[in-house]
Amino acid sequence: DGFQVLREIRLFSQVSVIMLTVRGEDTDIARCLELGADDYMVKPFSHIELVARVQAVLRRVQGLSVTTEERPFVSGKLSVDFASNEVKVNGKSVKLSATESKLLHHLIRNEGRLLSHENLLTKVWGETYRDARDLLRVHIQHLRQKLGDSAESPSIIVTEHGMGYKFATPASS
């Protein structure tokens, strides 16, 4: 369904999305917008309205300056270019899966803040996965390995037992 397609798109992209659907319930509209749709149109609609809404979304996207999340993150041994999705550890490129990349980006955007398991799961995988702590734990483990973060004593992605994870500023090596 459209909700699932939107969830999948948001796993790897922030491309603009206008939902075109026959579902006109307020709950459906709110759900789509919460999942990251830029606009929502219920069929039938006029082509003039569709063109106007597409142009409005394009104006918003083109009018944006480089935001904090798009600027490269550089700290210690870690550098992340959000625009190109390039991650480097000690100057060497590290290949992340789309999910690992999204998880890392969310952690970096909230640097220093404790993020609950539920927060990370819903932001990265969607509401359906809010209780899938084992899934999160495995991805955190893989991400730590790729970033060269110690499993026994992590210093980049810090575990707050029973609560969640926190992205700490990586030290230089």
C-alpha positions in Angstrom: 0.0 0.0 0.0 1.0 3.7 -0.2 1.9 3.9 3.5 4.4 1.0 3.1 5.9 2.5 -0.1 6.4 5.8 1.6 8.1 4.1 4.6 10.4 2.2 2.2 11.3 5.5 0.3 12.1 7.2 3.6 14.6 4.5 4.5 17.0 5.8 1.9 15.7 9.1 0.5 14.2 12.5 1.4 12.9 13.0 -2.1 9.7 15.0 -2.2 6.5 12.9 -2.3 2.9 14.0 -3.1 0.5 11.2 -2.3 -2.3 10.8 -4.9 -5.0 8.6 -3.5 -8.7 7.8 -3.2 -8.4 7.6 0.6 -9.7 10.8 2.0 -10.1 10.0 5.7 -8.4 12.5 8.0 -6.5 9.7 9.7 -5.1 8.5 6.4 -4.0 12.1 5.5 -2.4 12.7 8.9 -0.6 9.3 8.8 0.9 10.0 5.4 2.1 13.4 6.4 3.5 12.0 9.6 5.4 9.4 7.6 7.0 12.2 5.6 4.8 12.9 2.6 5.1 16.6 1.5 1.5 16.8 0.3 -1.6 14.7 0.0 -4.3 14.9 -2.7 -7.6 12.9 -2.8 -8.9 11.8 -6.2 -10.6 13.1 -8.2 -8.6 16.4 -8.5 -8.0 18.8 -11.3 -4.7 18.8 -13.2 -4.4 22.5 -12.5 -4.4 21.8 -8.7 -1.9 19.0 -9.2 0.5 21.2 -11.2 0.1 24.0 -8.6 0.9 21.7 -5.7 3.9 20.2 -7.5 5.2 23.7 -8.2 4.7 24.6 -4.5 6.7 21.6 -3.4 9.5 22.4 -5.9 9.6 26.0 -4.7 10.1 24.8 -1.1 12.8 22.3 -2.1 14.7 24.7 -4.3 14.4 27.6 -1.8 16.1 25.6 0.9 19.6 26.6 1.8 22.0 23.9 3.0 20.7 22.8 6.4 22.6 21.5 9.3 21.7 17.9 8.4 23.1 18.4 4.9 26.4 19.9 6.0 29.2 17.4 6.4 29.7 16.2 9.9 33.4 16.0 10.9 34.5 15.0 14.4 37.6 13.2 15.4 38.1 10.1 13.2 34.6 10.3 11.7 33.4 12.3 8.8 29.9 12.0 7.2 28.8 13.8 4.1 25.0 13.7 4.2 24.5 14.9 0.7 26.6 12.1 -0.9 26.0 9.6 1.9 29.7 9.1 2.2 31.1 7.9 5.5 34.9 7.9 6.3 36.7 6.6 9.4 40.3 7.8 9.7 40.0 9.0 6.0 39.0 5.6 4.7 35.6 5.1 3.1 33.2 2.9 5.0 30.2 1.2 3.2 27.0 1.4 5.1 23.7 -0.2 4.3 20.7 2.2 3.7 19.4 1.3 7.2 22.8 1.8 8.9 23.2 5.1 7.1 19.7 6.3 8.2 20.4 5.1 11.8 23.8 6.9 11.9 22.3 10.1 10.5 19.5 10.1 13.1 22.0 9.6 15.9 24.3 12.4 14.6 21.4 14.8 14.2 20.7 14.2 17.9 24.3 14.2 19.0 24.7 14.1 22.8 21.0 13.3 23.4 19.8 10.0 24.7 17.4 8.5 22.1 15.1 5.8 23.3 14.9 2.4 21.6 11.3 3.3 20.5 12.5 6.7 19.1 15.2 5.1 17.0 13.0 2.2 15.8 10.2 4.4 14.7 12.4 7.0 13.1 14.5 4.4 11.2 12.1 1.5 10.5 8.7 3.0 11.2 5.9 2.7 13.7 5.4 -1.1 13.0 8.9 -1.8 14.4 8.7 0.3 17.6 9.2 -2.8 19.9 11.9 -4.6 17.8 14.8 -4.0 20.1 16.8 -7.0 18.9 16.7 -5.5 15.4 18.0 -2.2 16.7 20.7 -4.0 18.8 22.0 -5.9 15.8 22.2 -2.8 13.6 23.9 -0.8 16.3 26.5 -3.7 16.7 27.2 -3.6 12.9 27.4 0.2 12.8 29.9 0.1 15.7 32.0 -2.5 14.0 32.1 -0.4 10.8 33.0 2.8 12.7 35.7 1.1 14.6 33.8 1.6 17.9 34.7 -0.9 20.6 31.9 -3.3 21.4 33.2 -3.7 25.0 33.6 0.0 25.7 31.9 2.0 23.0 32.8 5.7 22.7 30.9 6.8 19.6 27.5 5.1 20.0 27.0 4.8 23.8 24.5 2.4 25.3 22.3 3.6 28.2 21.1 0.2 29.4 17.3 -0.1 29.4 16.9 3.3 27.9 18.5 3.7 24.5 21.6 5.0 22.7 23.5 8.3 22.5 25.9 9.5 19.8 29.0 10.9 21.5 31.5 13.1 19.7 34.2 10.7 18.4 37.7 11.3 19.6 40.6 11.6 17.2 42.7 8.4 16.9 
